[in-house]
Amino acid sequence: MGTPVISFGEGTAYFGPVVSPAPKGEEAGKALDALATLSGIDGFYELKRSRSGGVDFS
């Protein structure tokens, strides 16, 4: 397994997001909309924080 990569159209691709457990439904849509908004900001490169627990693969 590796880190996911996401890209919005042509251009820059981003490592992530790593979300555990993965959101579903409306929450997933809101997360995707937020990432799309950030990717549209010229100069946006990275957003990261430490994990406090393990990854939930369920």
ABEGO torsion letter per residue (X at the ends): XBBBBBBBEBEBBBBOBBBOBBBBEAAAAAAAAAAAAAAABBGBABBBBBBABBBBAX
